[in-house]
């Protein structure tokens, strides 16, 4: 494949053991004309469900597969995938997504149909397959930078006080935002030059918000376009139970939230902490049958989050969630390229 010409787009998808979803996502992406999507970089995070064999059987020349022997998490996958996409293709734009998320038909053509040069990044309107707005992917304003959002937060509106609303999704107006998710986020060359790459040590959760807040702090401009539509078949948080499945994900959620809050709030971080910690403790009531394990994970998350500790081995967290002692080991990842050649330039 040749290096990308000015204006071309590359997609980065991170996957782990969700082949059923990945089939749909890759199919949707590769159905996009090459003029709108030059390449698709897939980071396979040590999948064991046949993902590697399925990807190896695809013959589309636009596909570049990076395979890791260990699970790098979503954050590690996005860091690796973005670094390789930029080094290999030097694209004008990169769009990122999870394996269970994909652009609506025509969404990437819609991206190219408008002048995108006035902003450094663009956030899509992400919905569930049934059309409901996907709450975890709602772009946001930093309430500590935005007086109106801060007042709405103080008035008890919670997430609705600083996240975009259904009215924003239903309209046609482009809105400036401070935070966005790694589902349907389009990053320009300038955005990556300003903000660098996501911090893979976060493993999962919060890497996208931290990255976009950092981009804004560096002077980058992010816009939400309701005409850029993505779907996300998200099911990690069970709505009826209001708990994480699997439980270990709660550790990363709360640890990384503390790091997000510190970056967003600045000197107001500790007053904000006094407000959120009691709410987190109340989440224990949603974890019948595993409350002790949840509290153990939450306590460890708070301790590591306050210390800014990101060097925790994932095996240790899995063991903590299972109530057992960790047997940690580290296996260096390797890359399998689209040509089937091995490349040992691991992240």
Backbone as numpy.savetxt, mean C-alpha at the origin, in Angstrom:
# Nx Ny Nz CAx CAy CAz Cx Cy Cz
12.88 -5.59 -23.68 12.04 -4.39 -23.68 12.91 -3.14 -23.68
12.49 -2.16 -24.41 13.22 -0.90 -24.46 12.85 -0.03 -23.27
13.68 0.94 -23.00 13.37 1.89 -21.94 12.17 2.73 -22.35
11.41 3.13 -21.35 10.16 3.82 -21.60 10.39 5.22 -22.13
9.60 5.59 -23.10 9.65 6.95 -23.62 8.88 7.88 -22.69
9.11 9.18 -22.85 8.45 10.18 -22.01 6.93 9.98 -22.07
6.29 9.96 -20.89 4.84 9.86 -20.82 4.33 8.46 -20.63
5.17 7.42 -20.70 4.68 6.06 -20.58 4.56 5.61 -19.13
3.79 4.53 -18.94 3.37 4.10 -17.62 3.77 2.64 -17.38
4.23 2.35 -16.16 4.54 0.99 -15.73 3.73 0.71 -14.47
3.18 -0.51 -14.36 2.43 -0.93 -13.16 3.30 -1.82 -12.29
3.15 -1.67 -10.96 3.82 -2.54 -9.99 2.74 -3.19 -9.14
2.76 -4.54 -9.09 1.80 -5.33 -8.33 2.57 -6.21 -7.35
2.14 -6.22 -6.08 2.76 -7.08 -5.07 1.77 -8.17 -4.70
2.25 -9.44 -4.66 1.35 -10.56 -4.39 1.95 -11.55 -3.41
1.05 -12.20 -2.67 1.45 -13.30 -1.78 0.27 -14.24 -1.59
0.34 -15.42 -2.19 -0.64 -16.49 -1.98 -2.09 -16.07 -2.24
-2.29 -15.28 -3.29 -3.67 -14.92 -3.68 -3.79 -15.04 -5.20
-3.51 -16.23 -5.69 -3.48 -16.45 -7.13 -4.81 -16.14 -7.78
-5.91 -16.47 -7.11 -7.22 -16.21 -7.69 -7.41 -14.72 -7.97
-7.00 -13.89 -7.02 -7.08 -12.45 -7.23 -6.07 -11.99 -8.28
-4.86 -12.52 -8.19 -3.80 -12.07 -9.10 -4.16 -12.34 -10.55
-4.80 -13.46 -10.83 -5.21 -13.76 -12.20 -6.07 -12.62 -12.77
-7.02 -12.16 -11.96 -7.90 -11.08 -12.41 -7.13 -9.79 -12.63
-6.24 -9.48 -11.69 -5.48 -8.23 -11.78 -4.55 -8.22 -12.98
-3.79 -9.29 -13.17 -2.87 -9.34 -14.31 -3.65 -9.36 -15.61
-4.76 -10.08 -15.64 -5.59 -10.09 -16.84 -6.09 -8.71 -17.20
-6.54 -7.97 -16.20 -7.03 -6.60 -16.44 -5.90 -5.70 -16.94
-4.72 -5.83 -16.33 -3.60 -4.97 -16.72 -3.13 -5.29 -18.14
-2.97 -6.58 -18.45 -2.44 -6.95 -19.76 -3.47 -6.76 -20.87
-4.74 -6.56 -20.50 -5.76 -6.21 -21.49 -5.66 -4.75 -21.90
-4.90 -3.97 -21.15 -4.69 -2.56 -21.47 -3.74 -2.44 -22.66
-4.04 -1.61 -23.64 -3.17 -1.48 -24.81 -1.76 -1.06 -24.40
-0.74 -1.55 -25.10 0.65 -1.18 -24.77 0.90 0.32 -24.80
0.15 1.05 -25.59 0.36 2.50 -25.63 0.00 3.15 -24.29
-0.85 2.47 -23.49 -1.25 3.00 -22.19 -0.51 2.36 -21.03
0.07 1.18 -21.27 0.79 0.47 -20.20 1.94 -0.29 -20.83
3.15 0.21 -20.62 4.31 -0.39 -21.27 4.74 -1.69 -20.60
4.65 -1.79 -19.25 5.17 -2.96 -18.55 4.41 -3.17 -17.25
4.44 -4.43 -16.79 3.85 -4.81 -15.51 4.93 -5.53 -14.71
5.28 -4.97 -13.56 6.26 -5.59 -12.66 5.50 -6.26 -11.53
5.66 -7.57 -11.40 4.99 -8.33 -10.34 6.03 -8.79 -9.34
5.82 -8.45 -8.07 6.67 -8.94 -6.99 5.94 -10.09 -6.31
6.47 -11.30 -6.48 5.90 -12.50 -5.86 6.61 -12.74 -4.53
5.88 -12.47 -3.45 6.43 -12.56 -2.10 6.34 -13.98 -1.57
7.18 -14.87 -2.09 7.29 -16.23 -1.57 5.96 -16.98 -1.57
5.19 -16.82 -2.63 3.91 -17.51 -2.71 4.11 -19.02 -2.79
3.16 -19.75 -2.21 3.24 -21.22 -2.21 1.98 -21.85 -2.79
1.17 -21.05 -3.50 -0.11 -21.52 -4.00 -0.13 -21.72 -5.51
1.03 -21.84 -6.12 1.09 -22.00 -7.57 1.27 -20.71 -8.34
1.41 -19.60 -7.62 1.56 -18.31 -8.28 2.78 -18.29 -9.20
3.92 -18.81 -8.71 5.14 -18.78 -9.50 5.00 -19.53 -10.80
4.40 -20.73 -10.74 4.22 -21.52 -11.96 3.28 -20.83 -12.94
2.22 -20.24 -12.40 1.28 -19.54 -13.28 1.94 -18.34 -13.96
2.70 -17.57 -13.20 3.38 -16.42 -13.78 4.41 -16.87 -14.82
5.10 -17.98 -14.54 6.12 -18.47 -15.47 5.50 -18.90 -16.80
4.21 -19.26 -16.77 3.54 -19.69 -17.99 3.03 -18.56 -18.85
3.07 -17.33 -18.34 2.62 -16.18 -19.13 3.71 -15.76 -20.10
3.33 -15.39 -21.30 4.31 -15.07 -22.33 4.24 -13.62 -22.81
3.52 -12.80 -22.10 3.43 -11.41 -22.53 4.77 -10.72 -22.31
5.35 -10.09 -23.33 6.68 -9.48 -23.19 6.69 -8.28 -22.25
5.52 -7.78 -21.88 5.49 -6.63 -20.96 5.66 -7.05 -19.51
5.66 -8.34 -19.22 5.65 -8.81 -17.83 7.06 -9.03 -17.30
7.35 -8.45 -16.15 8.60 -8.67 -15.43 8.26 -9.20 -14.05
8.71 -10.41 -13.73 8.38 -11.06 -12.46 9.61 -11.06 -11.56
9.44 -10.57 -10.33 10.48 -10.60 -9.30 10.01 -11.56 -8.22
10.79 -12.57 -7.92 10.39 -13.60 -6.96 11.31 -13.59 -5.75
10.72 -13.56 -4.56 11.48 -13.60 -3.32 11.28 -14.93 -2.61
12.34 -15.45 -2.03 12.24 -16.70 -1.26 11.59 -16.48 0.10
11.55 -15.25 0.57 10.86 -14.96 1.83 9.88 -13.83 1.61
8.88 -13.78 2.46 7.84 -12.77 2.34 8.38 -11.43 2.83
8.48 -10.47 1.93 8.97 -9.14 2.27 7.86 -8.23 2.78
6.61 -8.72 2.77 5.48 -7.88 3.11 5.14 -6.93 1.98
3.99 -6.30 2.09 3.60 -5.35 1.06 4.58 -4.21 0.92
5.05 -3.70 2.07 5.99 -2.57 2.04 7.29 -2.95 1.36
7.85 -4.11 1.73 9.07 -4.57 1.10 8.88 -4.84 -0.38
7.73 -5.39 -0.73 7.44 -5.65 -2.13 7.33 -4.39 -2.95
6.67 -3.37 -2.40 6.55 -2.11 -3.14 7.90 -1.41 -3.27
8.70 -1.45 -2.22 10.02 -0.83 -2.32 10.84 -1.51 -3.42
10.87 -2.84 -3.37 11.65 -3.60 -4.36 11.10 -3.39 -5.77
9.78 -3.50 -5.91 9.17 -3.37 -7.21 9.38 -2.00 -7.83
9.24 -0.96 -7.02 9.45 0.39 -7.54 10.91 0.63 -7.92
11.81 0.15 -7.09 13.23 0.32 -7.43 13.57 -0.35 -8.75
13.09 -1.57 -8.93 13.39 -2.30 -10.16 12.68 -1.69 -11.36
11.44 -1.23 -11.17 10.71 -0.60 -12.28 11.43 0.64 -12.77
11.91 1.45 -11.84 12.62 2.68 -12.22 13.96 2.35 -12.87
14.70 1.40 -12.29 16.02 1.06 -12.83 15.90 0.42 -14.21
14.87 -0.39 -14.40 14.75 -1.13 -15.66 14.15 -0.27 -16.78
13.12 0.52 -16.43 12.35 1.20 -17.48 12.44 2.71 -17.48
12.85 3.33 -16.37 12.87 4.78 -16.24 11.55 5.39 -16.72
10.41 4.95 -16.16 9.12 5.43 -16.67 8.80 6.84 -16.21
7.97 7.51 -16.98 7.47 8.83 -16.56 6.52 8.68 -15.38
5.76 7.57 -15.35 4.80 7.31 -14.27 4.83 5.84 -13.91
4.60 5.56 -12.61 4.42 4.21 -12.11 3.12 4.18 -11.33
2.29 3.15 -11.55 1.06 2.99 -10.78 1.19 1.72 -9.96
0.83 1.79 -8.67 1.02 0.67 -7.75 -0.32 0.13 -7.29
-0.35 -1.18 -6.97 -1.59 -1.82 -6.50 -1.27 -3.15 -5.83
-2.19 -3.58 -4.95 -2.13 -4.92 -4.36 -2.61 -5.95 -5.38
-2.40 -7.23 -5.05 -2.84 -8.28 -5.96 -4.35 -8.42 -6.04
-5.07 -7.95 -5.02 -6.53 -8.03 -5.04 -7.18 -6.72 -5.47
-6.40 -5.87 -6.11 -6.89 -4.57 -6.59 -6.50 -4.41 -8.05
-7.33 -3.68 -8.79 -7.06 -3.54 -10.23 -7.79 -2.32 -10.78
-7.30 -1.74 -11.86 -8.01 -0.61 -12.48 -9.30 -1.06 -13.13
-10.31 -0.23 -13.09 -11.50 -0.49 -13.88 -11.11 -0.50 -15.36
-11.83 -1.22 -16.21 -11.54 -1.16 -17.64 -11.53 0.28 -18.14
-10.49 0.65 -18.82 -10.37 2.01 -19.34 -9.75 3.02 -18.40
-9.48 2.61 -17.14 -8.96 3.59 -16.16 -7.57 4.10 -16.56
-6.72 3.22 -17.07 -5.37 3.67 -17.43 -5.41 4.55 -18.68
-6.33 4.27 -19.59 -6.52 5.16 -20.73 -7.02 6.52 -20.26
-7.89 6.51 -19.26 -8.39 7.78 -18.70 -7.27 8.58 -18.06
-6.31 7.88 -17.44 -5.18 8.59 -16.86 -4.42 9.36 -17.93
-4.18 8.73 -19.07 -3.43 9.38 -20.14 -4.24 10.46 -20.85
-5.55 10.42 -20.72 -6.40 11.35 -21.47 -6.35 12.77 -20.92
-5.83 12.94 -19.70 -5.77 14.26 -19.07 -4.32 14.70 -18.88
-4.14 16.02 -18.78 -2.82 16.56 -18.47 -2.54 16.31 -16.99
-1.54 15.52 -16.70 -1.22 15.17 -15.32 0.02 15.89 -14.81
0.53 16.84 -15.57 1.83 17.43 -15.26 1.80 18.41 -14.08
0.61 18.86 -13.66 0.55 19.86 -12.59 0.64 19.24 -11.20
0.59 17.92 -11.12 0.73 17.23 -9.84 1.77 16.13 -9.95
2.38 15.81 -8.84 3.45 14.81 -8.82 2.91 13.40 -8.61
1.72 13.28 -8.06 1.10 11.98 -7.85 -0.41 12.13 -7.95
-1.06 11.06 -8.39 -2.52 11.05 -8.54 -3.09 9.83 -7.82
-4.14 10.06 -7.02 -4.80 8.98 -6.29 -6.13 8.67 -6.96
-6.40 7.37 -7.12 -7.64 6.93 -7.76 -8.77 6.80 -6.75
-10.00 6.74 -7.27 -11.19 6.45 -6.46 -11.34 4.94 -6.40
-11.12 4.37 -5.23 -11.09 2.91 -5.07 -12.39 2.45 -4.42
-13.02 1.47 -5.05 -14.29 0.93 -4.55 -14.19 -0.59 -4.43
-15.06 -1.16 -3.62 -15.24 -2.61 -3.59 -15.88 -3.04 -4.91
-15.79 -4.33 -5.25 -16.42 -4.80 -6.49 -17.92 -4.50 -6.58
-18.60 -4.38 -5.41 -20.03 -4.09 -5.45 -20.32 -2.60 -5.54
-19.28 -1.78 -5.66 -19.47 -0.34 -5.86 -19.33 0.50 -4.62
-19.29 -0.11 -3.44 -19.10 0.67 -2.21 -17.68 1.26 -2.17
-17.55 2.43 -1.60 -16.23 3.05 -1.43 -15.41 2.19 -0.48
-14.18 1.87 -0.87 -13.29 1.09 -0.02 -12.66 2.03 1.00
-13.09 1.90 2.24 -12.73 2.88 3.26 -11.23 2.96 3.49
-10.54 1.83 3.46 -9.11 1.86 3.77 -8.30 2.57 2.69
-8.90 2.79 1.53 -8.20 3.44 0.42 -8.65 4.88 0.19
-9.43 5.43 1.13 -9.86 6.82 0.95 -8.69 7.77 1.14
-8.39 8.62 0.17 -7.35 9.64 0.38 -7.72 10.58 1.52
-6.71 11.22 2.08 -6.95 12.01 3.29 -6.19 13.32 3.26
-6.62 14.20 4.16 -5.89 15.42 4.50 -5.21 15.18 5.84
-4.04 15.72 6.03 -3.40 15.64 7.34 -4.07 16.66 8.26
-4.81 16.21 9.28 -5.53 17.18 10.13 -4.60 18.12 10.88
-3.33 17.75 11.03 -2.39 18.62 11.73 -1.80 19.67 10.79
-2.08 19.56 9.50 -1.69 20.58 8.53 -2.89 21.37 8.03
-4.10 20.88 8.29 -5.32 21.45 7.72 -6.28 21.83 8.83
-6.53 23.13 8.98 -7.33 23.60 10.11 -8.74 23.03 10.09
-9.38 23.02 8.91 -10.74 22.51 8.82 -10.83 21.04 9.21
-9.88 20.23 8.72 -9.87 18.82 9.05 -9.61 18.62 10.54
-8.77 19.47 11.14 -8.47 19.35 12.56 -9.70 19.67 13.40
-10.45 20.69 13.00 -11.66 21.04 13.73 -12.70 19.93 13.62
-12.84 19.34 12.44 -13.79 18.24 12.28 -13.39 17.05 13.14
-12.09 16.82 13.27 -11.61 15.74 14.11 -11.95 16.01 15.57
-11.74 17.26 16.01 -12.06 17.63 17.39 -13.55 17.51 17.68
-14.37 17.72 16.65 -15.82 17.64 16.81 -16.34 16.21 16.79
-15.43 15.26 16.73 -15.83 13.86 16.86 -16.20 13.16 15.57
-15.79 13.70 14.43 -16.15 13.06 13.16 -15.23 11.90 12.81
-14.20 11.66 13.61 -13.32 10.53 13.37 -12.66 10.59 12.00
-12.56 9.41 11.35 -11.92 9.33 10.03 -12.63 10.21 9.01
-13.95 10.35 9.15 -14.69 11.16 8.18 -14.27 12.63 8.23
-13.67 13.03 9.33 -13.27 14.42 9.45 -12.08 14.79 8.59
-11.25 13.81 8.24 -10.07 14.17 7.45 -9.87 13.27 6.22
-10.83 12.38 5.94 -10.79 11.59 4.72 -11.83 12.12 3.73
-11.59 11.90 2.45 -12.53 12.35 1.45 -13.87 11.63 1.60
-14.94 12.29 1.16 -16.29 11.81 1.39 -16.89 11.20 0.12
-18.08 10.64 0.28 -18.80 10.09 -0.87 -19.11 11.17 -1.89
-19.29 12.39 -1.42 -19.52 13.50 -2.35 -18.31 13.73 -3.23
-17.12 13.62 -2.66 -15.90 13.78 -3.45 -15.79 12.68 -4.51
-16.20 11.47 -4.14 -16.13 10.35 -5.08 -17.17 10.50 -6.20
-18.32 11.06 -5.87 -19.41 11.17 -6.85 -19.22 12.33 -7.82
-18.39 13.30 -7.45 -18.23 14.49 -8.28 -17.20 14.31 -9.38
-16.82 15.41 -9.96 -15.82 15.42 -11.03 -14.66 16.35 -10.72
-14.61 16.82 -9.47 -13.62 17.81 -9.09 -12.35 17.15 -8.57
-11.23 17.57 -9.10 -9.93 17.12 -8.61 -9.66 17.81 -7.28
-9.20 17.06 -6.28 -8.94 17.61 -4.96 -7.51 17.34 -4.54
-6.88 18.34 -3.93 -5.55 18.14 -3.36 -5.67 17.33 -2.08
-4.77 16.37 -1.88 -4.77 15.54 -0.68 -3.34 15.41 -0.15
-3.22 14.93 1.09 -1.92 14.73 1.72 -1.52 13.26 1.82
-2.52 12.38 1.90 -2.24 10.96 2.07 -3.05 10.12 1.11
-2.47 9.04 0.63 -3.17 8.15 -0.29 -2.60 6.74 -0.13
-3.34 5.75 -0.61 -2.94 4.35 -0.45 -2.19 3.86 -1.68
-1.55 2.71 -1.52 -0.84 2.09 -2.63 -1.79 1.20 -3.45
-2.99 1.65 -3.63 -3.93 1.04 -4.58 -4.39 2.16 -5.51
-3.92 2.10 -6.75 -4.29 3.13 -7.70 -3.58 4.45 -7.47
-2.36 4.40 -6.96 -1.57 5.62 -6.79 -0.57 5.71 -7.94
-0.65 6.81 -8.69 0.24 7.07 -9.82 1.35 8.00 -9.36
2.58 7.55 -9.49 3.74 8.33 -9.05 4.57 8.74 -10.25
4.92 10.01 -10.30 5.74 10.53 -11.40 7.22 10.37 -11.09
8.03 10.62 -12.10 9.48 10.63 -11.87 9.84 11.63 -10.78
9.21 12.80 -10.82 9.54 13.84 -9.84 9.14 13.39 -8.43
8.01 12.70 -8.30 7.59 12.23 -6.99 8.65 11.31 -6.39
9.15 10.40 -7.19 10.16 9.46 -6.68 11.48 10.16 -6.42
11.79 11.17 -7.24 13.00 11.95 -6.99 12.90 12.70 -5.66
11.70 13.18 -5.33 11.50 13.93 -4.10 11.44 13.03 -2.87
10.69 11.93 -2.96 10.39 11.13 -1.78 11.17 9.82 -1.70
11.87 9.46 -2.76 12.59 8.20 -2.75 11.64 7.03 -2.87
11.88 5.99 -2.06 11.10 4.76 -2.15 10.46 4.45 -0.80
9.38 3.66 -0.79 8.77 3.26 0.48 9.77 2.52 1.37
9.52 2.56 2.66 10.39 1.88 3.63 9.92 0.44 3.78
10.64 -0.49 3.18 10.24 -1.89 3.21 10.23 -2.50 4.60
10.91 -1.89 5.57 10.95 -2.45 6.91 9.60 -2.38 7.62
8.67 -1.59 7.11 7.34 -1.49 7.72 6.53 -2.77 7.54
6.88 -3.57 6.59 6.28 -4.87 6.25 4.87 -4.69 5.67
3.88 -4.41 6.46 2.54 -4.11 5.94 1.93 -2.97 6.74
1.05 -2.22 6.07 0.27 -1.14 6.65 1.10 0.12 6.92
0.54 1.23 6.53 1.10 2.53 6.85 2.21 2.99 5.93
2.80 2.09 5.15 3.90 2.49 4.28 3.44 3.50 3.24
2.20 3.34 2.77 1.69 4.26 1.76 1.41 5.65 2.33
0.80 5.68 3.53 0.51 6.98 4.15 1.81 7.70 4.51
2.76 6.97 5.08 4.04 7.59 5.41 4.74 8.12 4.16
4.67 7.34 3.10 5.34 7.75 1.86 4.70 9.02 1.29
3.37 9.05 1.23 2.72 10.22 0.64 2.83 11.45 1.54
2.79 11.26 2.87 3.04 12.40 3.76 4.45 12.95 3.56
5.40 12.05 3.39 6.78 12.49 3.15 6.88 13.23 1.82
6.20 12.73 0.81 6.19 13.41 -0.49 5.65 14.82 -0.36
4.55 14.97 0.39 3.99 16.31 0.60 4.96 17.20 1.38
5.60 16.63 2.40 6.54 17.41 3.21 7.72 17.89 2.37
8.06 17.14 1.32 9.17 17.50 0.44 8.74 18.46 -0.67
7.47 18.87 -0.64 6.99 19.84 -1.63 6.24 19.23 -2.79
6.02 17.92 -2.78 5.27 17.28 -3.85 3.78 17.54 -3.74
3.10 17.52 -4.86 1.66 17.76 -4.92 0.94 16.46 -5.30
-0.09 16.13 -4.51 -0.88 14.92 -4.74 -2.33 15.33 -4.98
-2.95 14.74 -6.00 -4.34 15.06 -6.32 -5.18 13.78 -6.37
-6.43 13.91 -5.98 -7.41 12.84 -6.10 -8.29 13.14 -7.31
-8.42 12.15 -8.20 -9.26 12.29 -9.39 -10.35 11.23 -9.33
-11.61 11.62 -9.10 -12.69 10.63 -9.01 -12.95 9.90 -10.32
-12.40 10.40 -11.43 -12.56 9.74 -12.71 -11.60 8.58 -12.93
-10.59 8.45 -12.05 -9.67 7.31 -12.10 -10.20 6.26 -11.15
-10.81 5.21 -11.69 -11.52 4.25 -10.83 -10.79 2.92 -10.77
-10.62 2.44 -9.53 -10.04 1.13 -9.25 -11.02 0.34 -8.40
-10.88 -1.00 -8.42 -11.64 -1.83 -7.51 -10.68 -2.59 -6.61
-11.13 -2.85 -5.38 -10.29 -3.53 -4.40 -11.16 -4.55 -3.68
-10.85 -5.82 -3.88 -11.60 -6.90 -3.24 -10.98 -7.19 -1.88
-11.12 -6.23 -0.98 -10.42 -6.25 0.31 -11.23 -7.00 1.35
-10.56 -7.88 2.13 -11.28 -8.67 3.13 -10.46 -8.95 4.38
-9.34 -8.25 4.59 -8.51 -8.53 5.77 -9.24 -8.22 7.07
-9.91 -7.08 7.14 -10.65 -6.70 8.34 -12.08 -7.22 8.21
-12.47 -8.16 9.06 -13.80 -8.72 9.00 -14.78 -7.74 9.66
-15.69 -7.21 8.84 -16.59 -6.16 9.31 -17.47 -6.64 10.47
-17.96 -7.86 10.39 -18.87 -8.34 11.43 -18.13 -8.51 12.76
-16.89 -8.97 12.71 -16.13 -9.22 13.93 -15.30 -8.03 14.37
-14.98 -7.14 13.42 -14.14 -5.97 13.69 -12.79 -6.40 14.28
-12.20 -7.42 13.67 -10.89 -7.89 14.10 -10.07 -8.27 12.87
-8.76 -8.32 13.05 -7.87 -8.69 11.96 -7.81 -10.20 11.81
-7.81 -10.63 10.56 -7.57 -12.03 10.22 -6.49 -12.07 9.16
-5.36 -12.69 9.44 -4.92 -13.30 10.69 -4.53 -12.24 11.73
-4.47 -12.68 12.98 -4.27 -11.76 14.10 -2.95 -11.03 14.05
-1.88 -11.66 13.52 -0.57 -11.03 13.54 -0.55 -9.68 12.83
-1.50 -9.46 11.91 -1.52 -8.20 11.18 -1.80 -7.01 12.10
-2.44 -7.28 13.25 -2.74 -6.18 14.17 -1.47 -5.54 14.70
-0.39 -6.34 14.87 0.87 -5.77 15.34 1.35 -4.69 14.40
1.41 -4.99 13.11 1.92 -4.03 12.14 0.98 -2.83 12.01
-0.31 -3.10 12.11 -1.29 -2.00 12.02 -1.02 -0.96 13.10
-0.91 -1.39 14.35 -0.77 -0.43 15.45 0.65 0.14 15.54
1.66 -0.69 15.34 3.03 -0.15 15.36 3.21 0.93 14.31
2.77 0.63 13.09 2.99 1.57 12.00 2.09 2.81 12.12
0.90 2.63 12.73 0.06 3.80 12.98 0.76 4.81 13.88
1.46 4.32 14.89 2.19 5.23 15.77 3.25 6.00 15.00
3.91 5.34 14.07 4.93 6.01 13.27 4.28 7.02 12.34
3.12 6.67 11.79 2.37 7.62 10.96 1.96 8.84 11.78
1.41 8.58 12.98 0.95 9.69 13.82 2.11 10.62 14.19
3.27 10.05 14.46 4.42 10.90 14.82 4.79 11.81 13.65
4.79 11.25 12.44 5.14 12.07 11.28 4.07 13.11 10.99
2.81 12.73 11.14 1.72 13.64 10.82 1.53 14.73 11.86
1.70 14.38 13.15 1.33 15.30 14.23 2.46 16.19 14.70
3.70 15.79 14.48 4.81 16.61 14.97 4.78 16.73 16.48
4.83 17.96 16.99 4.90 18.17 18.42 3.60 17.80 19.14
2.52 17.61 18.39 1.25 17.21 18.98 1.12 15.68 19.11
2.19 14.96 18.81 2.11 13.51 18.81 1.70 12.95 20.17
2.33 13.39 21.24 2.04 12.79 22.55 0.64 13.15 23.04
0.14 14.37 22.86 -1.28 14.61 23.19 -2.22 13.72 22.37
-1.91 13.51 21.09 -2.74 12.63 20.26 -2.68 11.20 20.76
-1.50 10.80 21.24 -1.32 9.44 21.74 -2.24 9.18 22.92
-2.40 10.16 23.79 -3.28 9.99 24.94 -4.73 9.77 24.52
-5.09 10.27 23.35 -6.45 10.09 22.86 -6.67 8.74 22.21
-5.63 8.21 21.51 -5.85 6.99 20.73 -5.60 5.72 21.52
-4.69 5.73 22.48 -4.36 4.49 23.19 -5.57 3.87 23.91
-6.40 4.66 24.62 -7.58 4.04 25.25 -8.52 3.40 24.22
-8.65 4.01 23.05 -9.52 3.45 22.01 -8.96 2.11 21.53
-7.64 2.02 21.42 -7.04 0.76 20.99 -7.26 -0.33 22.03
-7.15 0.02 23.29 -7.38 -0.97 24.34 -8.81 -1.51 24.31
-9.75 -0.65 23.92 -11.14 -1.09 23.83 -11.35 -2.13 22.73
-10.43 -2.18 21.77 -10.55 -3.17 20.69 -10.42 -4.59 21.22
-9.92 -4.74 22.44 -9.77 -6.07 23.04 -11.11 -6.80 23.09
-12.20 -6.07 23.27 -13.51 -6.70 23.38 -13.93 -7.40 22.09
-13.30 -7.03 20.96 -13.63 -7.66 19.68 -12.86 -8.95 19.45
-12.01 -9.33 20.39 -11.12 -10.48 20.18 -11.39 -11.60 21.18
-12.64 -11.93 21.32 -13.02 -13.03 22.19 -12.30 -14.31 21.77
-11.73 -14.99 22.75 -11.01 -16.22 22.47 -9.53 -16.01 22.21
-9.11 -14.77 21.98 -7.70 -14.49 21.73 -7.30 -13.13 22.29
-7.99 -12.72 23.35 -7.76 -11.40 23.91 -6.35 -11.26 24.48
-5.85 -12.29 25.12 -4.50 -12.22 25.69 -3.47 -12.06 24.59
-3.64 -12.78 23.49 -2.71 -12.66 22.37 -2.80 -11.28 21.74
-4.04 -10.76 21.60 -4.19 -9.42 21.04 -3.50 -8.38 21.90
-3.68 -8.46 23.21 -3.05 -7.49 24.11 -1.53 -7.60 24.05
-1.04 -8.83 23.90 0.40 -9.02 23.80 0.93 -8.36 22.52
0.22 -8.54 21.43 0.63 -7.93 20.16 0.51 -6.41 20.22
-0.57 -5.93 20.83 -0.77 -4.48 20.95 0.33 -3.86 21.80
0.64 -4.48 22.94 1.69 -3.96 23.79 3.03 -3.90 23.08
3.35 -4.97 22.36 4.61 -4.98 21.62 4.59 -3.92 20.51
3.43 -3.75 19.85 3.32 -2.75 18.79 3.54 -1.34 19.33
2.95 -1.05 20.49 3.11 0.28 21.08 4.57 0.50 21.48
5.17 -0.49 22.09 6.58 -0.37 22.50 7.48 -0.13 21.29
7.32 -0.94 20.26 8.18 -0.80 19.08 7.86 0.46 18.31
6.57 0.83 18.27 6.21 2.05 17.55 6.78 3.29 18.19
6.72 3.37 19.52 7.27 4.53 20.22 8.79 4.60 20.05
9.43 3.42 19.97 10.88 3.38 19.79 11.29 3.54 18.33
10.29 3.50 17.42 10.60 3.56 15.99 11.34 2.33 15.51
11.09 1.20 16.18 11.83 -0.02 15.86 11.20 -0.72 14.65
11.98 -0.89 13.59 11.49 -1.52 12.37 12.30 -2.75 11.98
13.17 -3.22 12.87 14.05 -4.33 12.53 13.54 -5.66 13.10
12.24 -5.75 13.38 11.67 -6.95 13.98 11.51 -8.02 12.90
11.95 -9.24 13.19 11.80 -10.35 12.25 10.34 -10.79 12.22
9.82 -10.99 11.02 8.42 -11.37 10.87 8.11 -12.69 11.58
9.05 -13.61 11.58 8.84 -14.88 12.26 8.57 -14.68 13.75
9.19 -13.66 14.33 8.97 -13.37 15.75 7.53 -12.92 15.99
6.99 -12.13 15.08 5.61 -11.66 15.22 4.63 -12.80 15.01
4.91 -13.67 14.06 4.05 -14.84 13.86 4.01 -15.71 15.11
5.16 -15.88 15.73 5.23 -16.69 16.95 4.53 -16.01 18.11
4.66 -14.70 18.19 3.99 -13.96 19.24 2.47 -14.08 19.10
1.98 -14.03 17.87 0.54 -14.15 17.64 0.03 -15.56 17.93
0.93 -16.54 17.79 0.55 -17.93 18.06 0.79 -18.34 19.50
1.45 -17.47 20.27 1.75 -17.79 21.65 2.89 -18.76 21.80
3.79 -18.79 20.82 4.94 -19.70 20.87 6.22 -18.90 20.77
7.35 -19.58 20.95 8.65 -18.95 20.88 9.14 -18.97 19.45
9.69 -17.85 19.00 10.11 -17.73 17.60 11.36 -18.55 17.33
11.37 -19.18 16.18 12.58 -19.79 15.63 12.90 -19.00 14.38
13.69 -17.96 14.51 13.89 -17.03 13.41 14.98 -17.52 12.48
14.81 -17.19 11.23 15.82 -17.46 10.22 15.63 -16.47 9.09
16.69 -16.15 8.45 16.64 -15.19 7.35 17.17 -15.87 6.09
16.37 -15.79 5.03 16.77 -16.31 3.74 16.78 -15.16 2.76
17.88 -14.95 2.12 17.97 -13.84 1.18 17.10 -14.09 -0.04
16.37 -13.08 -0.51 15.52 -13.24 -1.68 16.34 -13.29 -2.95
15.72 -13.76 -4.01 16.34 -13.71 -5.33 15.30 -13.23 -6.32
15.75 -12.83 -7.47 14.87 -12.30 -8.50 14.84 -13.26 -9.68
13.65 -13.52 -10.20 13.51 -14.22 -11.46 12.94 -13.24 -12.46
13.66 -12.95 -13.51 13.23 -11.95 -14.47 12.30 -12.55 -15.49
11.78 -11.69 -16.38 10.84 -12.15 -17.40 11.48 -13.12 -18.37
12.80 -13.10 -18.51 13.47 -14.01 -19.42 13.79 -15.34 -18.76
13.50 -15.46 -17.45 13.78 -16.69 -16.74 15.19 -16.73 -16.18
15.96 -15.66 -16.37 17.33 -15.62 -15.88 17.34 -15.23 -14.40
18.33 -15.72 -13.70 18.45 -15.37 -12.29 19.28 -14.12 -12.15
18.81 -13.23 -11.28 19.49 -11.97 -11.02 19.64 -11.84 -9.52
20.87 -11.85 -9.04 21.11 -11.86 -7.60 21.17 -10.47 -6.98
20.73 -9.44 -7.68 20.73 -8.08 -7.12 19.52 -7.90 -6.21
19.52 -8.62 -5.09 18.40 -8.61 -4.16 18.33 -7.28 -3.42
17.11 -6.91 -2.95 16.99 -5.65 -2.22 17.67 -5.68 -0.87
